[in-house]
Amino acid sequence: MLHRTGDATIVFESRPAILASAAVAGPKEGRGPLGGQFDLVLSDPMFGQSSFEQAESRMLQEACERCLQKAGAGADKVQALLGGDLENQIMAASLAARALGIPFLGLYGACSTMAESLLLGAALADGGFAAPVLCAAGSHYATAERQYRFPLEYGNQRTPAAQWTVTGAGACLLDREGKGMARISCAAAGRVIDLGISDVNNMGAAMAPAAADTLRRFFADTHTSPGDYDRVISGDLGRVGAELLHELMARSGVPLPDGGYMDCGLSVFDPRDDVHAGASGCGCSAIVLSALILPKLRSGEWKKVLFMATGALLSPTTSQQGETIPGVAHVICLEGGEDDAHVS
Amino acid sequence: MLHRTGDATIVFESRPAILASAAVAGPKEGRGPLGGQFDLVLSDPMFGQSSFEQAESRMLQEACERCLQKAGAGADKVQALLGGDLENQIMAASLAARALGIPFLGLYGACSTMAESLLLGAALADGGFAAPVLCAAGSHYATAERQYRFPLEYGNQRTPAAQWTVTGAGACLLDREGKGMARISCAAAGRVIDLGISDVNNMGAAMAPAAADTLRRFFADTHTSPGDYDRVISGDLGRVGAELLHELMARSGVPLPDGGYMDCGLSVFDPRDDVHAGASGCGCSAIVLSALILPKLRSGEWKKVLFMATGALLSPTTSQQGETIPGVAHVICLEGGEDDAHVS
């Protein structure tokens, strides 16, 4: 028997529970509207380390450790860590995994990583292959800038469509059973979609078509529409990408209702901070998930949301070689709160 | 119920079948002992593309397409592609996924990627979440050299412990049912282990401790020993790493028997080619799996083997920042041939 509905969507029979989550965020993120909801706000983006890269890894480790602490679980009981980041060779996650000692399955999905880790983590937990499992993603403004764009010291000017990489990391502990903040009922992995965007300062436009493709496939499979969810939440489309997603969905005859859609990329920074089209990075959707989305599901304010992290698949090498920028988006259906746990 | 035995090992109840596999290899690999067994040997490492990176991506796509063709399956029927490579941001796999149009879950496990993809692919298939699934990994000598070491034009001298990145890609199509080349009965994900190796030209030494850790945990969980398998096969430890693995396993009281162990890194190149400690790269274990291991399982020459791909987790950035090099190794238990299909 395949636990699937339609072509794209995986149904998790046990509806794995997110037992706990944690978010660590940088100083600029701490000044934003979610500042009070993070488990730790760094006073220094170096986090006491000797490089930004080490700080990024340490943040991911800290988010995992705080998540385990909140769940009352020891790292030695966790059967798999699924995670990634934006550094070349996902070294932030790899070195965090070294420190944690948990069997590690490294993922790279650019900014879609948090949803990718939840999809695979839910499959491992629901199938009884590994539980509990830890799902994590993080990014750091300073490592991303110098790797993808320019050294910070160069002080380059940003275009209006540019987004600001979140300094932050989020982690969720999943288990097959147990009372949790929310449960994962189904998910869909996305296809790699490329409509020919080549502007490396416009990630939102590059990712929006993949987001629309995944949502369309998910709604068709599940015979649902955006109105069936308290929120349809994208990862980091930013202002440009969010507008394009609205347009693409409307054109497909599945418009996103006013007030029924939000983008994590427009939820992190203080609007007075100069971040142009919004926030981005693996850490963006990961910290908003932990600080905003899961708490609202636990409290019952939201009953059912779609969490869709989106990734722009590019490297400086592919851009220099003239490649356009494809996107990918994975969607996770989260249901809450504790009330309906164990009800399938 | 957890489909697990012991702490580390996942048991796949349906024993997912590898329906077909394919391998594409470069010219130097084609001159090696497995040259006649690859599905395609490139006459030109550029594969008709305008950059080595594009060639690497095209190879991965070609391996996937040939695998699907051999299985008589259309790409539109495949529910997930799990794969990766060594390029920054795994762009070779991402662009191959764009061409294939299959929902894509990107992995980064350095040279352990082929085993990581089989572990997660088997879980998706066995759990009924996605099937068939395509698992793939690839690497390219020229892209790896210029990314991790020096531009080829520099003509640097290689140390005796250095390994030569395989130009090649392999793919396997997994399904829950069906007659296959082999079946996946169980697997274990590895921990990230670091014994302090910092020589970026000695990947074998960096990976051997992780390989030993994974094997020890797997044997303890399954109450088996190396003698219970026709071969214990490592991914790309090379001459230095293979010797160290022998030593570490002997010290643990679980010695690898003579003739019962092989390393894919010592199976690819003609010994007269000047490759020092052997072959490496994601593509190494991927093409040996397809060209040597799976055919021997299908024919019945081997009944049961452990396929353990190993990865060295480093980037030029972490090395320049003084990090040592941790390793990771995932092990997959493969059983053949067609005779015992459907017997659980």
Interface residues (C-beta under 8 A of the other chain):
Chain A: M1 L2 H3 R4 D7 A8 I10 S50 S51 E53 Q54 Q79 A80 G84 L86 E87 N88 Q89 I90 M91 S94 L95 A97 R98 G101 I102 P103 F104 L105 G106 L107 Y108 G109 A110 E116 L119 L120 A123 L124 D126 G127 G128 F129 A130 A131 Q147 R176 A188 A189 G190 R191 V192 I193 D194 L313 L314 S315 P316 T317 T318 Q321 E323 P326 V328 H330
Chain B: M1 L2 H3 R4 D7 A8 I10 S50 S51 E53 Q54 Q79 A80 G84 L86 E87 N88 Q89 I90 M91 S94 L95 A97 R98 G101 I102 P103 F104 L105 G106 L107 Y108 G109 A110 E116 L119 L120 A123 L124 D126 G127 G128 F129 A130 A131 Q147 R176 A188 A189 G190 R191 V192 I193 D194 L313 L314 S315 P316 T317 T318 Q321 E323 P326 V328 H330
